[in-house]
């Protein structure tokens, strides 16, 4: 989905988009909800709680969420293969949700540059994770980007 927004607004909108997607992923994972049909309810609740800051982004948020869940097994497997000296079970829900979002972007969102995905993931990790989350997420995503991103992505 290409936006008609001016570049500065597009960047701010994409940041809000990622933050909303992260929050939905986190809510599903943290609440141990296996029913992804609840996503619409979570998104409406989130939009209301956040004072409508995600209004107008719902369609893109739903696109991201549905796409992430459509590829979740592959995304999780790639993350598991690249969290050296760590285990999937030990990942906190915040870091897991950020890694899923950014890995999805690295693999499937063809028009999002690698550096943007990595930088945004680190910023979300710093805002919502532990003091070590930013470095942890960056290290894993850097490896994933180098191993799995297409040549087309690397050229952006």
DSSP file (Angstrom, degrees, kcal/mol; ACC not computed):
  #  RESIDUE AA STRUCTURE BP1 BP2  ACC     N-H-->O    O-->H-N    N-H-->O    O-->H-N    TCO  KAPPA ALPHA  PHI   PSI    X-CA   Y-CA   Z-CA
    1    1 A X              0   0    0      0, 0.0     2,-0.4     0, 0.0    59,-0.0   0.000 360.0 360.0 360.0 111.4    0.0    0.0    0.0
    2    2 A X        -     0   0    0      2,-0.0     2,-0.2     1,-0.0     0, 0.0  -0.750 360.0-140.8 -91.9 135.7    1.7    3.2   -1.1
    3    3 A X        -     0   0    0     -2,-0.4     7,-0.1     1,-0.1    -1,-0.0  -0.635  12.0-146.4 -97.2 152.9    0.6    6.4    0.6
    4    4 A X        +     0   0    0     -2,-0.2    -1,-0.1     2,-0.0     3,-0.1   0.325  60.8 123.4 -94.8   6.0    0.1    9.8   -0.8
    5    5 A X  S    S-     0   0    0      1,-0.1    -2,-0.1     2,-0.1     5,-0.0  -0.288  73.6 -98.9 -66.7 149.4    1.4   11.5    2.3
    6    6 A X     >  -     0   0    0      1,-0.1     4,-2.9     4,-0.1     3,-0.2  -0.344  45.5-101.4 -59.8 154.9    4.3   14.0    2.1
    7    7 A X  H  > S+     0   0    0      1,-0.2     4,-2.4     2,-0.2     5,-0.2   0.849 120.3  49.2 -53.2 -44.4    7.5   12.2    3.2
    8    8 A X  H  > S+     0   0    0      1,-0.2     4,-2.0     2,-0.2    -1,-0.2   0.920 115.4  43.5 -64.4 -44.0    7.6   13.7    6.7
    9    9 A X  H  > S+     0   0    0     -3,-0.2     4,-2.8     2,-0.2    -2,-0.2   0.873 111.4  55.6 -67.3 -36.7    4.0   12.7    7.4
   10   10 A X  H  X S+     0   0    0     -4,-2.9     4,-2.7     2,-0.2    -2,-0.2   0.921 107.9  48.6 -61.8 -43.5    4.6    9.3    5.8
   11   11 A X  H  X S+     0   0    0     -4,-2.4     4,-2.0     2,-0.2    -1,-0.2   0.916 113.2  46.3 -62.3 -45.1    7.5    8.6    8.2
   12   12 A X  H  X S+     0   0    0     -4,-2.0     4,-2.1     1,-0.2    -2,-0.2   0.890 113.7  49.9 -65.2 -39.2    5.4    9.6   11.2
   13   13 A X  H  X S+     0   0    0     -4,-2.8     4,-2.6     2,-0.2    -2,-0.2   0.895 109.5  50.5 -65.7 -40.9    2.5    7.5   10.0
   14   14 A X  H  X S+     0   0    0     -4,-2.7     4,-2.7     2,-0.2    -2,-0.2   0.874 109.2  51.9 -65.2 -37.4    4.8    4.5    9.4
   15   15 A X  H  X S+     0   0    0     -4,-2.0     4,-2.4     2,-0.2    -2,-0.2   0.927 111.5  46.2 -64.3 -44.5    6.2    4.9   12.9
   16   16 A X  H  X S+     0   0    0     -4,-2.1     4,-2.6     2,-0.2    -2,-0.2   0.901 111.3  53.8 -63.1 -40.3    2.6    4.9   14.3
   17   17 A X  H  X S+     0   0    0     -4,-2.6     4,-2.7     2,-0.2    -2,-0.2   0.950 110.7  44.9 -57.5 -51.4    1.8    2.0   12.1
   18   18 A X  H  X S+     0   0    0     -4,-2.7     4,-2.9     1,-0.2    -2,-0.2   0.900 112.5  51.5 -62.0 -41.0    4.7   -0.1   13.5
   19   19 A X  H  X S+     0   0    0     -4,-2.4     4,-2.4     2,-0.2    -1,-0.2   0.913 111.6  47.0 -63.7 -42.2    3.9    0.9   17.1
   20   20 A X  H  X S+     0   0    0     -4,-2.6     4,-2.3     2,-0.2    -2,-0.2   0.924 112.6  49.1 -65.1 -44.3    0.3   -0.1   16.7
   21   21 A X  H  X S+     0   0    0     -4,-2.7     4,-2.8     1,-0.2     5,-0.2   0.929 111.2  50.7 -61.3 -45.0    1.3   -3.4   15.1
   22   22 A X  H  X S+     0   0    0     -4,-2.9     4,-3.0     1,-0.2    -1,-0.2   0.931 110.0  50.0 -56.3 -46.8    3.8   -4.1   17.9
   23   23 A X  H  X S+     0   0    0     -4,-2.4     4,-2.3     2,-0.2    -1,-0.2   0.874 112.0  47.1 -64.5 -37.6    1.1   -3.4   20.5
   24   24 A X  H  X S+     0   0    0     -4,-2.3     4,-2.5     2,-0.2     5,-0.2   0.945 113.5  47.8 -68.0 -47.2   -1.4   -5.7   18.9
   25   25 A X  H  X S+     0   0    0     -4,-2.8     4,-2.7     1,-0.2     5,-0.2   0.923 113.4  48.8 -57.7 -44.7    1.2   -8.5   18.5
   26   26 A X  H  X S+     0   0    0     -4,-3.0     4,-3.6    -5,-0.2     5,-0.4   0.924 110.1  51.1 -61.6 -45.5    2.3   -8.0   22.1
   27   27 A X  H  X S+     0   0    0     -4,-2.3     4,-1.7     1,-0.2     6,-0.2   0.904 113.0  45.4 -60.6 -42.6   -1.3   -8.1   23.3
   28   28 A X  H  <>S+     0   0    0     -4,-2.5     5,-2.6     2,-0.2    -1,-0.2   0.944 120.1  40.0 -65.5 -47.7   -2.0  -11.3   21.5
   29   29 A X  H ><5S+     0   0    0     -4,-2.7     3,-1.4    -5,-0.2    -2,-0.2   0.933 117.2  46.8 -69.8 -47.0    1.3  -12.9   22.7
   30   30 A X  H 3<5S+     0   0    0     -4,-3.6    -1,-0.2     1,-0.3    -3,-0.2   0.866 113.7  48.7 -65.5 -36.5    1.2  -11.6   26.2
   31   31 A X  T 3<5S-     0   0    0     -4,-1.7    -1,-0.3    -5,-0.4    -2,-0.2   0.398 108.0-126.8 -83.0   4.4   -2.4  -12.6   26.7
   32   32 A X  T < 5 +     0   0    0     -3,-1.4     2,-0.7     1,-0.2    -3,-0.2   0.876  50.6 164.5  49.3  41.2   -1.7  -16.1   25.3
   33   33 A X      < +     0   0    0     -5,-2.6    -1,-0.2    -6,-0.2    -2,-0.1  -0.801  22.6 178.8 -91.2 118.0   -4.5  -15.5   22.9
   34   34 A X        +     0   0    0     -2,-0.7     2,-1.1    -3,-0.1    -1,-0.1   0.541  59.1  92.8 -92.9  -7.9   -4.4  -18.0   20.1
   35   35 A X    >   -     0   0    0      1,-0.2     3,-1.8    -7,-0.1    -1,-0.1  -0.738  52.3-174.9 -91.3  99.4   -7.5  -16.6   18.5
   36   36 A X  G >  S+     0   0    0     -2,-1.1     3,-1.5     1,-0.3     4,-0.2   0.560  74.2  83.2 -72.5  -5.0   -6.3  -14.0   16.0
   37   37 A X  G >  S+     0   0    0      1,-0.3     3,-0.6     2,-0.1     4,-0.4   0.696  79.7  68.0 -66.8 -17.0  -10.0  -13.2   15.4
   38   38 A X  G <> S+     0   0    0     -3,-1.8     4,-2.7     1,-0.2    -1,-0.3   0.546  72.6  93.0 -77.1  -6.6   -9.6  -11.0   18.4
   39   39 A X  H <> S+     0   0    0     -3,-1.5     4,-3.0     1,-0.2    -1,-0.2   0.895  81.8  52.4 -57.1 -44.0   -7.3   -8.7   16.5
   40   40 A X  H <> S+     0   0    0     -3,-0.6     4,-2.4    -4,-0.2    -1,-0.2   0.902 111.7  46.7 -58.9 -41.9  -10.1   -6.4   15.4
   41   41 A X  H  > S+     0   0    0     -4,-0.4     4,-2.4    -3,-0.2    -2,-0.2   0.910 113.0  48.8 -66.6 -42.7  -11.2   -6.0   19.1
   42   42 A X  H  X S+     0   0    0     -4,-2.7     4,-2.8     1,-0.2    -2,-0.2   0.924 112.0  49.5 -62.7 -44.2   -7.7   -5.4   20.3
   43   43 A X  H  X S+     0   0    0     -4,-3.0     4,-2.7    -5,-0.2    -2,-0.2   0.907 111.5  47.9 -63.7 -43.3   -7.1   -2.8   17.6
   44   44 A X  H  X S+     0   0    0     -4,-2.4     4,-2.2    -5,-0.2    -1,-0.2   0.923 114.0  47.5 -63.4 -42.4  -10.4   -0.9   18.4
   45   45 A X  H  X S+     0   0    0     -4,-2.4     4,-2.9     2,-0.2    -2,-0.2   0.919 112.9  48.9 -63.0 -44.0   -9.5   -1.0   22.1
   46   46 A X  H  X S+     0   0    0     -4,-2.8     4,-2.4     2,-0.2    -2,-0.2   0.918 110.2  50.5 -62.0 -45.7   -6.0    0.2   21.3
   47   47 A X  H  <>S+     0   0    0     -4,-2.7     5,-3.2     1,-0.2     6,-0.3   0.905 113.5  46.2 -60.5 -41.7   -7.2    3.1   19.1
   48   48 A X  H ><5S+     0   0    0     -4,-2.2     3,-1.4    -5,-0.2    -2,-0.2   0.934 113.2  48.6 -66.3 -46.2   -9.7    4.2   21.8
   49   49 A X  H 3<5S+     0   0    0     -4,-2.9    -2,-0.2     1,-0.3    -1,-0.2   0.857 110.0  52.6 -61.4 -36.5   -7.0    3.9   24.6
   50   50 A X  T ><5S-     0   0    0     -4,-2.4     3,-0.9    -5,-0.2    -1,-0.3   0.247 119.0-108.0 -88.3  13.5   -4.5    5.9   22.5
   51   51 A X  T < 5S-     0   0    0     -3,-1.4    -3,-0.2     1,-0.2    -2,-0.1   0.817  70.2 -59.9  66.9  30.6   -6.9    8.7   21.9
   52   52 A X  T > <S+     0   0    0     -5,-3.2     3,-1.9    -6,-0.2    -1,-0.2   0.624  92.4 140.3  77.7  13.5   -7.4    7.9   18.2
   53   53 A X  T <  S+     0   0    0     -3,-0.9    -2,-0.1    -6,-0.3    -6,-0.1   0.694  74.0  49.9 -66.5 -15.2   -3.8    8.3   17.2
   54   54 A X  T >  S+     0   0    0     -7,-0.2     3,-2.2   -11,-0.1     4,-0.4   0.376  79.9 128.9-101.1   4.2   -4.0    5.2   15.0
   55   55 A X  T <  S+     0   0    0     -3,-1.9     0, 0.0     1,-0.3     0, 0.0  -0.364  73.7  24.1 -60.1 134.0   -7.2    6.4   13.2
   56   56 A X  T 3  S+     0   0    0     -2,-0.1    -1,-0.3     0, 0.0     4,-0.2   0.226 111.0  75.2  92.9 -13.5   -6.7    6.3    9.5
   57   57 A X    <>  +     0   0    0     -3,-2.2     4,-2.8     1,-0.1     3,-0.3   0.422  61.2 102.5-105.4  -1.3   -4.1    3.6    9.8
   58   58 A X  H  > S+     0   0    0     -4,-0.4     4,-2.8     1,-0.2     5,-0.2   0.866  79.2  51.7 -54.2 -43.2   -6.4    0.7   10.6
   59   59 A X  H  > S+     0   0    0      1,-0.2     4,-2.1     2,-0.2    -1,-0.2   0.918 113.9  43.1 -62.9 -43.8   -6.3   -0.8    7.1
   60   60 A X  H  > S+     0   0    0     -3,-0.3     4,-2.5     2,-0.2    -1,-0.2   0.884 113.3  52.6 -69.1 -37.7   -2.5   -0.9    7.0
   61   61 A X  H  X S+     0   0    0     -4,-2.8     4,-2.8     2,-0.2    -2,-0.2   0.943 110.8  46.8 -61.7 -47.7   -2.3   -2.2   10.5
   62   62 A X  H  X S+     0   0    0     -4,-2.8     4,-3.0    -5,-0.2     5,-0.3   0.899 110.3  54.1 -62.2 -40.7   -4.7   -5.0    9.7
   63   63 A X  H  X S+     0   0    0     -4,-2.1     4,-2.3    -5,-0.2    -2,-0.2   0.947 111.6  44.6 -57.3 -49.4   -2.7   -5.7    6.5
   64   64 A X  H  X S+     0   0    0     -4,-2.5     4,-2.9     2,-0.2    -2,-0.2   0.949 115.2  47.3 -59.7 -50.6    0.5   -6.0    8.6
   65   65 A X  H  X S+     0   0    0     -4,-2.8     4,-2.6     1,-0.2     5,-0.2   0.937 114.0  46.2 -60.2 -49.4   -1.1   -8.2   11.3
   66   66 A X  H  X S+     0   0    0     -4,-3.0     4,-1.9     1,-0.2    -1,-0.2   0.898 114.5  48.5 -61.2 -40.1   -2.8  -10.5    8.8
   67   67 A X  H  X S+     0   0    0     -4,-2.3     4,-1.3    -5,-0.3    -2,-0.2   0.899 110.2  51.0 -67.8 -40.3    0.4  -10.8    6.8
   68   68 A X  H >< S+     0   0    0     -4,-2.9     3,-0.5     1,-0.2     7,-0.2   0.943 112.9  45.4 -61.6 -47.3    2.6  -11.5    9.9
   69   69 A X  H >< S+     0   0    0     -4,-2.6     3,-0.7     1,-0.2     4,-0.3   0.822 107.9  57.8 -68.4 -29.5    0.2  -14.2   11.1
   70   70 A X  H 3< S+     0   0    0     -4,-1.9    -1,-0.2     1,-0.2    -2,-0.2   0.805 120.3  29.8 -66.5 -28.1    0.1  -15.7    7.6
   71   71 A X  T <X S+     0   0    0     -4,-1.3     4,-2.7    -3,-0.5    -1,-0.2   0.159  86.2 118.8-113.8  15.7    3.9  -16.1    7.7
   72   72 A X  H <> S+     0   0    0     -3,-0.7     4,-3.2     1,-0.2     5,-0.3   0.859  72.0  52.2 -58.1 -42.5    4.2  -16.6   11.5
   73   73 A X  H  > S+     0   0    0     -4,-0.3     4,-2.3     1,-0.2    -1,-0.2   0.937 114.4  43.2 -60.3 -45.7    5.8  -20.1   11.4
   74   74 A X  H  > S+     0   0    0     -3,-0.2     4,-2.3     2,-0.2    -2,-0.2   0.923 115.2  49.2 -65.3 -44.6    8.4  -19.0    8.9
   75   75 A X  H  X S+     0   0    0     -4,-2.7     4,-2.3    -7,-0.2    -2,-0.2   0.945 113.4  46.2 -60.3 -49.4    9.1  -15.7   10.8
   76   76 A X  H  X S+     0   0    0     -4,-3.2     4,-2.9    -5,-0.2    -1,-0.2   0.888 111.1  52.7 -62.2 -39.4    9.4  -17.5   14.1
   77   77 A X  H  X S+     0   0    0     -4,-2.3     4,-2.2    -5,-0.3    -1,-0.2   0.916 109.2  49.0 -63.8 -42.6   11.7  -20.2   12.7
   78   78 A X  H  X S+     0   0    0     -4,-2.3     4,-0.7     2,-0.2    -1,-0.2   0.916 112.9  47.5 -63.0 -43.4   14.0  -17.6   11.2
   79   79 A X  H >X S+     0   0    0     -4,-2.3     3,-1.3     1,-0.2     4,-0.5   0.946 111.0  51.4 -62.4 -47.3   14.1  -15.8   14.6
   80   80 A X  H >< S+     0   0    0     -4,-2.9     3,-0.8     1,-0.3    -2,-0.2   0.876 107.8  52.9 -57.7 -39.5   14.7  -19.1   16.5
   81   81 A X  H 3< S+     0   0    0     -4,-2.2    -1,-0.3     1,-0.2    -2,-0.2   0.679 114.4  43.1 -69.2 -16.7   17.6  -19.9   14.1
   82   82 A X  H << S+     0   0    0     -3,-1.3     2,-0.9    -4,-0.7    -1,-0.2   0.296  83.0  92.2-118.6   9.4   19.3  -16.6   14.8
   83   83 A X    X<  -     0   0    0     -3,-0.8     3,-1.4    -4,-0.5    -1,-0.1  -0.553  65.2-170.0 -99.5  67.5   18.9  -16.1   18.6
   84   84 A X  T 3   +     0   0    0     -2,-0.9     3,-0.1     1,-0.3    -2,-0.1  -0.252  66.9  12.7 -60.5 142.4   22.3  -17.6   19.3
   85   85 A X  T 3  S+     0   0    0      1,-0.2     2,-0.3     0, 0.0    -1,-0.3   0.755 119.1  81.4  60.5  26.7   23.0  -18.3   23.0
   86   86 A X  S <  S-     0   0    0     -3,-1.4     2,-0.4    -6,-0.1    -1,-0.2  -0.965  71.4-130.2-150.4 160.2   19.4  -17.6   23.8
   87   87 A X    >>  -     0   0    0     -2,-0.3     3,-0.9     1,-0.1     4,-0.7  -0.906  18.1-126.3-120.5 151.6   16.2  -19.7   23.7
   88   88 A X  G >4 S+     0   0    0     -2,-0.4     3,-1.1     1,-0.3    -1,-0.1   0.879 111.1  57.1 -55.3 -42.0   12.8  -18.9   22.2
   89   89 A X  G 34 S+     0   0    0      1,-0.3    -1,-0.3    -3,-0.0     0, 0.0   0.768 103.7  53.6 -64.8 -26.5   11.2  -19.7   25.5
   90   90 A X  G <4 S+     0   0    0     -3,-0.9    -1,-0.3     2,-0.1    -2,-0.2   0.590  81.8 110.2 -86.1 -11.1   13.3  -17.1   27.3
   91   91 A X  S << S-     0   0    0     -3,-1.1     2,-0.1    -4,-0.7    -3,-0.0  -0.451  70.5-126.9 -66.2 132.2   12.4  -14.2   25.0
   92   92 A X     >  -     0   0    0     -2,-0.2     4,-2.6     1,-0.1     5,-0.2  -0.477  23.0-111.6 -75.6 153.9   10.1  -11.7   26.6
   93   93 A X  H  > S+     0   0    0      1,-0.2     4,-2.4     2,-0.2     5,-0.2   0.832 115.3  55.9 -57.6 -35.7    6.9  -10.9   24.8
   94   94 A X  H  > S+     0   0    0      2,-0.2     4,-2.2     1,-0.2    -1,-0.2   0.966 111.7  41.3 -61.9 -52.8    8.1   -7.3   24.0
   95   95 A X  H  > S+     0   0    0      1,-0.2     4,-2.7     2,-0.2    -2,-0.2   0.898 114.6  52.3 -63.9 -40.6   11.2   -8.5   22.2
   96   96 A X  H  X S+     0   0    0     -4,-2.6     4,-2.3     1,-0.2    -1,-0.2   0.917 110.4  48.0 -61.8 -43.7    9.4  -11.4   20.5
   97   97 A X  H  X S+     0   0    0     -4,-2.4     4,-2.2    -5,-0.2    -1,-0.2   0.902 113.1  47.6 -65.5 -41.2    6.8   -9.0   19.2
   98   98 A X  H  X S+     0   0    0     -4,-2.2     4,-2.7     2,-0.2     5,-0.3   0.920 111.8  50.2 -65.4 -43.9    9.3   -6.5   17.9
   99   99 A X  H  X S+     0   0    0     -4,-2.7     4,-2.6     1,-0.2     5,-0.3   0.893 110.5  50.1 -62.4 -40.1   11.4   -9.3   16.3
  100  100 A X  H  X S+     0   0    0     -4,-2.3     4,-2.2    -5,-0.2    -1,-0.2   0.938 112.5  46.7 -63.4 -46.2    8.3  -10.6   14.5
  101  101 A X  H  X S+     0   0    0     -4,-2.2     4,-2.2     1,-0.2    -2,-0.2   0.950 117.0  41.9 -60.6 -51.4    7.3   -7.2   13.2
  102  102 A X  H  X S+     0   0    0     -4,-2.7     4,-2.7     2,-0.2    -1,-0.2   0.876 113.0  52.5 -69.4 -37.4   10.8   -6.3   11.9
  103  103 A X  H  X S+     0   0    0     -4,-2.6     4,-2.0    -5,-0.3     5,-0.2   0.916 108.8  51.9 -63.9 -41.2   11.5   -9.8   10.5
  104  104 A X  H  X>S+     0   0    0     -4,-2.2     4,-3.2    -5,-0.3     5,-0.7   0.952 111.1  47.0 -56.8 -49.5    8.2   -9.5    8.6
  105  105 A X  H  X5S+     0   0    0     -4,-2.2     4,-1.1     1,-0.2     7,-0.2   0.914 110.5  52.4 -60.6 -42.7    9.2   -6.2    7.2
  106  106 A X  H  <5S+     0   0    0     -4,-2.7    44,-0.4     1,-0.2    -1,-0.2   0.868 121.2  31.7 -61.5 -36.4   12.7   -7.4    6.3
  107  107 A X  H  <5S+     0   0    0     -4,-2.0    -2,-0.2    -5,-0.2    -1,-0.2   0.820 133.2  19.6 -91.8 -33.3   11.3  -10.4    4.3
  108  108 A X  H  <5S+     0   0    0     -4,-3.2     2,-1.2    -5,-0.2    -3,-0.2   0.666  97.9  79.8-121.0 -20.8    8.0   -9.2    2.9
  109  109 A X    ><< -     0   0    0     -4,-1.1     3,-1.5    -5,-0.7    -1,-0.1  -0.735  57.3-174.9 -94.0  92.7    7.6   -5.4    2.8
  110  110 A X  T 3  S+     0   0    0     -2,-1.2    -1,-0.2     1,-0.3    -5,-0.0   0.707  75.3  51.2 -64.5 -25.0    9.7   -4.8   -0.4
  111  111 A X  T 3  S+     0   0    0     -3,-0.1     2,-0.7     2,-0.1    -1,-0.3   0.390  86.9  92.8 -97.9   5.2    9.6   -1.0   -0.3
  112  112 A X  S <  S-     0   0    0     -3,-1.5    44,-0.1    -7,-0.2    -3,-0.1  -0.875  78.4-126.9-100.4 116.8   10.8   -0.6    3.3
  113  113 A X     >  -     0   0    0     -2,-0.7     4,-2.0    43,-0.1     3,-0.3  -0.246  16.1-120.9 -60.6 147.6   14.6   -0.2    3.4
  114  114 A X  H  > S+     0   0    0     39,-0.5     4,-2.6     1,-0.2     5,-0.2   0.906 112.2  54.3 -54.6 -46.3   16.5   -2.5    5.8
  115  115 A X  H  > S+     0   0    0      1,-0.2     4,-2.8     2,-0.2    -1,-0.2   0.860 106.6  51.8 -61.4 -36.1   17.9    0.4    7.8
  116  116 A X  H  > S+     0   0    0     -3,-0.3     4,-2.7     2,-0.2     5,-0.3   0.939 110.3  47.9 -66.0 -47.0   14.4    1.8    8.4
  117  117 A X  H  X S+     0   0    0     -4,-2.0     4,-2.1     1,-0.2    -2,-0.2   0.928 115.7  45.0 -59.3 -45.7   13.1   -1.5    9.7
  118  118 A X  H  X S+     0   0    0     -4,-2.6     4,-2.3     2,-0.2    -2,-0.2   0.939 114.6  47.2 -65.4 -47.5   16.1   -2.0   12.0
  119  119 A X  H  X S+     0   0    0     -4,-2.8     4,-2.3    -5,-0.2    -2,-0.2   0.914 113.6  47.7 -61.8 -43.7   16.1    1.6   13.3
  120  120 A X  H  X S+     0   0    0     -4,-2.7     4,-2.4    -5,-0.2    -1,-0.2   0.904 111.2  51.0 -65.1 -41.0   12.4    1.6   14.0
  121  121 A X  H  X S+     0   0    0     -4,-2.1     4,-2.5    -5,-0.3    -1,-0.2   0.910 110.5  49.0 -62.6 -42.2   12.6   -1.8   15.7
  122  122 A X  H  X S+     0   0    0     -4,-2.3     4,-2.5     2,-0.2    -1,-0.2   0.908 110.5  50.9 -64.5 -41.8   15.4   -0.6   18.0
  123  123 A X  H  X S+     0   0    0     -4,-2.3     4,-1.9     2,-0.2    -2,-0.2   0.910 111.6  46.9 -63.2 -42.1   13.4    2.6   18.8
  124  124 A X  H  X S+     0   0    0     -4,-2.4     4,-2.4     2,-0.2     5,-0.4   0.911 111.9  51.7 -64.8 -41.1   10.4    0.5   19.8
  125  125 A X  H  X S+     0   0    0     -4,-2.5     4,-2.5     1,-0.2     9,-0.2   0.903 110.2  48.5 -62.3 -41.6   12.6   -1.8   21.8
  126  126 A X  H  < S+     0   0    0     -4,-2.5    -1,-0.2     1,-0.2    -2,-0.2   0.874 115.1  45.5 -65.1 -37.0   14.1    1.2   23.7
  127  127 A X  H  < S+     0   0    0     -4,-1.9    -2,-0.2    -5,-0.2    -1,-0.2   0.845 130.9  17.6 -76.0 -34.4   10.7    2.6   24.4
  128  128 A X  H  < S+     0   0    0     -4,-2.4    -3,-0.2    -5,-0.1    -2,-0.2   0.599 114.7  63.7-117.5 -15.1    8.9   -0.6   25.5
  129  129 A X  S  < S-     0   0    0     -4,-2.5     2,-0.1    -5,-0.4    -4,-0.0  -0.059  89.5 -71.0 -97.9-161.3   11.6   -3.1   26.4
  130  130 A X    >>  -     0   0    0      1,-0.1     3,-1.0    -2,-0.0     4,-0.5  -0.259  55.2 -92.8 -83.2 176.8   14.4   -3.4   28.9
  131  131 A X  T 34 S+     0   0    0      1,-0.2     4,-0.3     2,-0.1     3,-0.1   0.742 129.3  45.7 -65.5 -19.8   17.5   -1.3   28.9
  132  132 A X  T 3> S+     0   0    0      1,-0.1     4,-2.3     2,-0.1    -1,-0.2   0.523  87.6  90.3 -97.4  -7.0   19.2   -4.1   26.9
  133  133 A X  H <> S+     0   0    0     -3,-1.0     4,-3.1     1,-0.2     5,-0.3   0.879  81.3  56.4 -59.8 -41.8   16.3   -4.7   24.4
  134  134 A X  H  X S+     0   0    0     -4,-0.5     4,-2.3    -9,-0.2    -1,-0.2   0.937 113.1  39.3 -57.1 -50.1   17.6   -2.2   21.8
  135  135 A X  H  > S+     0   0    0     -4,-0.3     4,-2.5     2,-0.2    -1,-0.2   0.897 116.5  51.6 -67.3 -40.5   21.0   -3.9   21.5
  136  136 A X  H  X S+     0   0    0     -4,-2.3     4,-1.9     2,-0.2    -2,-0.2   0.951 113.6  42.9 -61.1 -51.7   19.5   -7.4   21.7
  137  137 A X  H  X S+     0   0    0     -4,-3.1     4,-2.6     1,-0.2     5,-0.2   0.907 113.9  52.2 -62.5 -44.1   16.9   -6.7   18.9
  138  138 A X  H  X S+     0   0    0     -4,-2.3     4,-2.4    -5,-0.3    -1,-0.2   0.914 108.3  50.9 -60.1 -44.4   19.5   -4.9   16.8
  139  139 A X  H  X S+     0   0    0     -4,-2.5     4,-1.5     2,-0.2    -1,-0.2   0.921 114.1  42.7 -61.3 -45.4   22.0   -7.8   16.9
  140  140 A X  H  X S+     0   0    0     -4,-1.9     4,-2.4     1,-0.2    -2,-0.2   0.931 115.7  48.0 -68.0 -45.7   19.4  -10.4   15.9
  141  141 A X  H  X S+     0   0    0     -4,-2.6     4,-3.0     1,-0.2     5,-0.2   0.843 106.4  57.6 -67.1 -32.9   17.8   -8.3   13.2
  142  142 A X  H  X S+     0   0    0     -4,-2.4     4,-2.0    -5,-0.2    -1,-0.2   0.925 109.8  44.8 -61.4 -43.7   21.2   -7.4   11.7
  143  143 A X  H  X S+     0   0    0     -4,-1.5     4,-2.3     2,-0.2     5,-0.2   0.929 114.2  49.1 -65.0 -45.8   22.0  -11.1   11.3
  144  144 A X  H  X>S+     0   0    0     -4,-2.4     4,-2.9     1,-0.2     5,-0.6   0.920 110.3  51.3 -61.0 -44.1   18.5  -11.8    9.8
  145  145 A X  H  X5S+     0   0    0     -4,-3.0     4,-1.4     1,-0.2    -1,-0.2   0.912 112.3  46.2 -59.9 -43.5   18.8   -8.9    7.4
  146  146 A X  H  <5S+     0   0    0     -4,-2.0    -1,-0.2    -5,-0.2    -2,-0.2   0.870 120.5  38.2 -68.6 -36.6   22.2  -10.1    6.1
  147  147 A X  H  <5S+     0   0    0     -4,-2.3    -2,-0.2    -5,-0.1    -1,-0.2   0.857 129.9  21.7 -82.2 -36.6   21.1  -13.7    5.8
  148  148 A X  H  <5S+     0   0    0     -4,-2.9    -3,-0.2    -5,-0.2    -2,-0.2   0.613  87.4 106.1-117.1 -15.9   17.6  -13.4    4.5
  149  149 A X     << -     0   0    0     -4,-1.4   -42,-0.1    -5,-0.6   -43,-0.1  -0.438  69.6-115.7 -71.9 143.3   16.9  -10.0    2.8
  150  150 A X     >  -     0   0    0    -44,-0.4     4,-2.1    -2,-0.1     5,-0.2  -0.247  19.7-112.9 -72.1 162.3   16.7  -10.0   -0.9
  151  151 A X  H  > S+     0   0    0      1,-0.2     4,-1.4     2,-0.2    -1,-0.1   0.878 120.2  58.4 -60.2 -37.9   19.2   -8.3   -3.2
  152  152 A X  H  4 S+     0   0    0      1,-0.2     4,-0.4     2,-0.2     3,-0.2   0.908 106.7  47.3 -58.2 -43.6   16.3   -6.0   -4.1
  153  153 A X  H >4 S+     0   0    0      1,-0.2     3,-1.3     2,-0.2   -39,-0.5   0.898 108.4  54.3 -65.3 -41.6   15.9   -5.0   -0.5
  154  154 A X  H 3< S+     0   0    0     -4,-2.1    -1,-0.2     1,-0.3    -2,-0.2   0.774 103.0  58.4 -65.8 -25.0   19.6   -4.4    0.0
  155  155 A X  T 3<        0   0    0     -4,-1.4    -1,-0.3    -3,-0.2    -2,-0.2   0.610 360.0 360.0 -81.1 -12.6   19.6   -2.0   -3.0
  156  156 A X    <         0   0    0     -3,-1.3    -1,-0.2    -4,-0.4   -43,-0.1   0.517 360.0 360.0 -67.4 360.0   17.0    0.3   -1.4
